[in-house]
Amino acid sequence: MAKDQFVSQIADIDADFPQWYTDVVIKTKLVDYGPVKGIMVIRPYGYAIWENIQRELDTRFKAAGVENAYFPLLIPMSFMTKEAEHVEGFAPEVAVVTHAGGAKLEEPLVVRPTSETIIGHMMGKWVESWRDLPLRQNQWCNVMRWEKTTRPFLRTSEFLWQEGHSVYATGEEAETETLNMLHLYEEFAKNVLCMPVLTGRKTEKEKFAGAVATYGMEAMMHDGKSLQSGTTHYMGQNFAKAFGVQFTGKDGVLQYGYTMSYGVSTRLIGALIMTHGDARGLILPPPVAPVQVVIVPIAAKKEGVLEACNALKEELKKAGLRVKVDDSENSPGWKFNEWEMKGVPVRVELGPRDIENGKMTVFRRDICEKSELGLADAGKELCALLGEISENLYHKAEKRMKERIVDAETLEELLKGVDGGNFVRAGWCGCRACEDKVKEFAQATARVMDKENTAEKCVVCGKPSVHTVFFARAY
Amino acid sequence: MAKDQFVSQIADIDADFPQWYTDVVIKTKLVDYGPVKGIMVIRPYGYAIWENIQRELDTRFKAAGVENAYFPLLIPMSFMTKEAEHVEGFAPEVAVVTHAGGAKLEEPLVVRPTSETIIGHMMGKWVESWRDLPLRQNQWCNVMRWEKTTRPFLRTSEFLWQEGHSVYATGEEAETETLNMLHLYEEFAKNVLCMPVLTGRKTEKEKFAGAVATYGMEAMMHDGKSLQSGTTHYMGQNFAKAFGVQFTGKDGVLQYGYTMSYGVSTRLIGALIMTHGDARGLILPPPVAPVQVVIVPIAAKKEGVLEACNALKEELKKAGLRVKVDDSENSPGWKFNEWEMKGVPVRVELGPRDIENGKMTVFRRDICEKSELGLADAGKELCALLGEISENLYHKAEKRMKERIVDAETLEELLKGVDGGNFVRAGWCGCRACEDKVKEFAQATARVMDKENTAEKCVVCGKPSVHTVFFARAY
């Protein structure tokens, strides 16, 4: 059967999840490998998801009062060394421009791995008085971190992202913004990616190079591993001091500002694939699906069928939906498989009998079930259905995550937990040695710290717990 | 007087246009200089113009059936050398990554100056059969061309642009698309930037490195010089052969495709500044102005004034306008100057008497005149007014361009023409020596060739004219 043949192109999702992922991203044409190792090409079907993510996030940033700007790709090497922890974290993975315009440069330039340094430098120029604060800017751009082991969307040497950077007059305000942006990401993950996340503060070991505190949002993938899907950083005065971001306060005193930054990347596309996908391939959340409804004509050559499909398409477009009629010469069965693999949330089948009866056959990708809906008021009906699908995707993923958070009181329990594809909640004394021991023993890392410390003892050393931590294996 | 004081910050537009330009782009906070020579930072007020340009163009591309994608920033050096003319044109100005991840790279990587090579390589992978054609993709990205002499927006080592790349089965189709995209740009320049342009084919000397034919659109700036504002290129099979873009035709024969590309950049922001600006500063075309209407409260502390301003703002936003209330503590006079310099198309002044009379005072930036409009139906009134302003800006610029196209039959006439700030239309025999002579004698270049050859003799050698050419000094 054509269908089986088709599905067999994708590795079994439970037997070999990494291969399933690679098969899906390549075969659905989200992405392709570029000519340089570890660098990807984002194809139109993948890029359209990114455009939808951008639009949704950008609207939220603007509503929050953040402005977009664009800062240079190339950063003087000397900038990187101005913040001691920062250079230690990023120097090993930068790409360096040494020659330009036919000559060797006096100072090498780094292709930005992140822009705290150059934006710090510019904000130092722009900020003079308390009246200039807060200064809140964001940029959508490419960044580069040379990686040894790469996978499309998850870890590539070049990726696309947004990075927001703000300066405040007080540390309190900057910390509040760090949490506000974390919550903005969390709301976005829930309502746009239909993806539940755990949010919380990172440990010292896991924080951003140069930050005082890093907060992360972690999502549970199909295999129970965690994917860091967004981070926000409170920098205190570290970067302000390194780059001279000073202002005259209301009190007339010259003082350093407090900075923070936040970012999400094309990694989110990997996150939603591994959160929602199933044996047949992608399941795209309706808010970001490039095609939300695909209309497949049945007996397409019969009079009036294609016309009816196109009329329905126009009606759905008017209702604000992203719609495609697949009028290619492939068989309906082939098309069903193709669009299921590509994760289109709703398929409408429309043939002569449907048209005669004023009905359409509707296939929901999330539950893989067919039903009938009236053609009258199709726009409203399908909008409602897409909303239902979004909710179902979220609740399904939330249920999995809740079921797969287990508690551990010993390292053995912790190992058993992560071996079973769970997030493990456990007490921690706060010391680096115990954190390293978890990594060594269970190949798991501290993803985020829980809001409250509810554990009694450190899962490693047995001393009193200082933080309750979610440990997991991670991408 | 405050106003004079303010205006005096900008150099005289007619006495020193280059300084006027620099003053305007820096003082209105469109842009700032980055820490590396020749690299700019696009500040929020400038970036918002680019976002409006992007949205308008992107909508047009998508309506034309072009899809967005994202290709790698770094291109293997060996790719550049595969097309002989291409490497000759771009090699001298590329920035080169030689080290990454702490080690020297086996092959240096070039920061893309344009992406024909890497996109050619990928399209070679994707195209197999005539069924895959045409393949039409576009990317919005940063590019880098190391420049010696730079000016914000006009010529910087890094800039933002879009580059569209298509493969067709036949040369005819690819050539047609090259002209279609030129016309798309022309329509966009007219209706969005309110900027008249001359379009036509470039001479061999001025064409893109590796193209068979380049078409350009040229706009006349305030000083009569020309600014190349967009180009489209027909590549024939040059890049298809260099990168193996081959497909099996309907006839079963394996053959090379025909490619074309097209691009516009952040240079367009420079173009609109130098087309519309006046002694007071920027005049932004309403379709791309970040703020279309600024509301300045008069006697802002009087009861009800700020409330009325904010109510008007909400009404105008509902009508689809981009609006700002300037409720800062500066004086109305200061605000008038500030927003005039920043080129906001319409200023509304609203004070207690206006509110009482149900009127608003409206200042048009394009003609610097005040009038009164009723507050009732303000949204509709101001939408209409902005449309009128757009038309006026276009017609004013068109009138200037028409008046400043002069004919020349001798080199002396040509020199006199460009000295007077004109575009000079003249006959050309088609030989490179005569084209070089014009450059040497009059510091002018062939901008585009006219659609028809209407001249009798070459302006240089007197032999029969083969092409009628628009010569001008250019940015």
Interface residues (C-beta under 8 A of the other chain):
Chain A: D32 G34 P35 V36 I39 M40 V41 I42 R43 P44 Y47 A48 W50 E51 E67 N68 A69 Y70 F71 P72 L73 L74 P76 F79 A91 P92 E93 V94 A95 V96 V97 T98 H99 A100 G101 G102 P108 L109 V111 I118 H121 M122 K125 W126 Q137 C141 N142 M144 W146 E147 K148 S157 E158 L160
Chain B: D32 G34 P35 V36 I39 M40 V41 I42 R43 P44 Y47 A48 W50 E51 E67 N68 A69 Y70 F71 P72 L73 L74 P76 F79 A91 P92 E93 V94 A95 V96 V97 T98 H99 A100 G101 G102 P108 L109 V111 I118 H121 M122 K125 W126 Q137 C141 N142 M144 W146 E147 K148 S157 E158 L160
